[in-house]
Amino acid sequence: MSATATAAWKNVRQEPSWLVRLFDWKPLLVFLCLLPAVGLLLVFLTYPLGLGIWLAFTDTMIGRGGSWVGLENFEYLAEDPVFWNAVFYSVFYTAVATVGKFALGLWLALLLNQHLPFKSLIRAIVLLPWITPTVLSAIAFWWIYDPQFSIVSYIVVDVLGLRTTYFDFLGSAWPARYSLIAANIWRGIPFVAICLLAGLQTISPSLYEAALLDGATAWQRFTQITVPLLMPILAIVMTFSIIFTFTDFQLVYAITRGGPVNSTHLMATLAFQRGIPGGQLAEGAAIAVAMIPFLVFATLFTYFGMARRKWQQGEGND
Amino acid sequence: MTEATAAASDGPEARAALAPELMTWDSKARRVVTLYVPLACFLIILLFPFYWMAVTAFKPNAELYDYKQYNPFWISSPTIAHIKHLLFNTSYPRWLWTTMLVAIASTFLSLFASVLAAYAIQRLRFKGSQYVGLGIYLAYLVPPSILFIPLATMVFRLGLFDTPFALILTYPTFLVPFCTWLLIGYFKSIPYELEECALIDGATRLQILTQITLPLAVPGLISAGIFSFTLSWNEFIYALAFIQSSESKTVPVAILTELVSGDVYQWGALMAGSLLGSLPVAIFYSFFVDYYVSSLTGAVKE
């Protein structure tokens, strides 16, 4: 009786140990752990990226496979004023919005870094524009920019009496461009401010004390201590911000859809308009591919221009 | 921690510590002008669109288009007609449900993939692990605006067009890189000695992951989870490109494409839809503010 019991017990013990040992074999374990993430990314990110570049050199349309046409799409786009206008506006939009976001965001971060009552509540409120779906806040901006019932016009014209006519925010090219940039800045400030605030909080107060003892003014403390120590995190936040502003889609699509007369098309919205509703997949893909050099350039520029001093982070190269 | 110190800073000791600062330039009036006034302006500008959204959503149409007779900043006779219209005359509940389903499914899928990947990269330390990490980081820099056209053709060929699966499978492309990086940071902060102890006690790698590392990484998991949920809830371009039929659209897309019809915009209903669509995320957010902040800043600092 006891003998059979031991045998059974041994059996039970050996059975899982084989399987468990297989799962403890490191190469297999590494493979299994990486499989879901790397598999998903390879299938739905790397492959489409390559496919997109390939599509840009074909004449694919919706419902019809394409064949290789070389640079024809790009030659066509090079003569298309709407495309060049989209390139111009994408660069302009990114440049102005980034400067605005970082100037205001840094200012807000510096304000939030002071001793304040209800600090965490204020911080929570500040992040709200960034949390809500962009399209939904964009619709609110659309309503704020309404030609007849704009609340901004109401304040300026009827309450303050500064103007006699209502603003035509979205009716003509330049006002529409600036209105979209303003909405983008509104949405981007929280992200920049909260990230930079985190960076500000890592700067040791003793540095400021030492500077104060040496007689540095507030401005000197800002330029000599805050800015250099903030540079590494600023570079990363700016890289992200530039990439996602340049490829922005939602805001423009929700508010103007590229109008009036194609003046506010970003490259992403133009790619969508030509590619999906227009059916010209290849042309849309070519416009999307044309964004890549700009993105690579912007990334390298911000990264190498600002982040070279890695030792400032106080960590090794990780 | 910082909140606690900030709250305590009104005490006399904090005042004393700030004394040199106060002597040089920080008089009370100056503090009001340089700190409270700009901060109030920031808060008003950042919150105004939400206030305006809410006011519009509850105004009857007569008030909405008449600024002369009614003060536009206030509602004289609030109404829930717009919300009623939304809930009973449109497929809004259906859109909410689809969005919720897609967001939850893609969040869980991404979390599962990211936990394993982050654990492998941070703790199993195989050859070339930092290159895999770098590759996943670079994947985060590829914006959806470049990918949606080829993805649309793929989705179509896979027969997933116009189904929620098209979104559930493509959202992880931007969720997985983010979550993985966040979790790598969290795993880094868990002492490796704990795992070594368990290893010596005869635990297997899987037991270590499920019984030691994961329970300790719960805050990181919550951060990654709520963040993924928010990102998928807010996603727009894939949902716009891959979904065609009215019932299976997500809220952001549906509001823009289904509620905006004809030349007359129903601003009341549009604002009510926007408000309701923002609400789940906002509620989520209010419960987990600190997780949001830590994940936002953590991902950037890594």
Interface residues (C-beta under 8 A of the other chain):
Chain A: V20 F23 D24 K26 P27 L29 V30 L32 C33 L34 L35 P36 A37 V38 L40 L41 F44 L45 T46 Y47 P48 L49 L51 G52 L55 T60 L104 W107 L108 L111 L112 Q114 H115 L116 P117 K119 S120 I122 R123 A124 I125 V126 L127 L128 P129 I131 T132 P133 T134 V135 L136 S137 I139 A140 F141 W143 I144 D146 Q148 F149 I151 Y154 D158 W186 I189 P190 F191 I194 C195 L197 A198 G199 Q201 L212 A218 I233 I236 V237 T239 F240 I243 F244 T247 D248 F249 Q250 Y253 A254 M267 A268 A271 F272 G275 I276 L281 G284 A285 A288 V289 M291 I292 L295 T299
Chain B: T2 E3 A6 A7 S9 D10 A14 L18 P20 E21 T24 W25 L35 P38 L39 F42 L43 I45 L46 L47 P49 F50 W52 M53 T56 L64 Y65 Y67 P72 L109 F112 A113 S114 L116 A117 Y119 A120 I121 L124 F126 V132 I136 A139 L141 V142 P143 P144 S145 I146 L147 F148 I149 P150 L151 A152 T153 M154 L169 T170 P172 T173 V176 P177 T180 T204 R205 L206 T230 W233 N234 F236 I237 L240 A241 V251 P252 V253 I255 L256 W267 L270 M271 G273 S274 L275 G277 S278 V281 A282 Y285 S286 V289 D290 Y292 V293 L296 T297 V300 K301
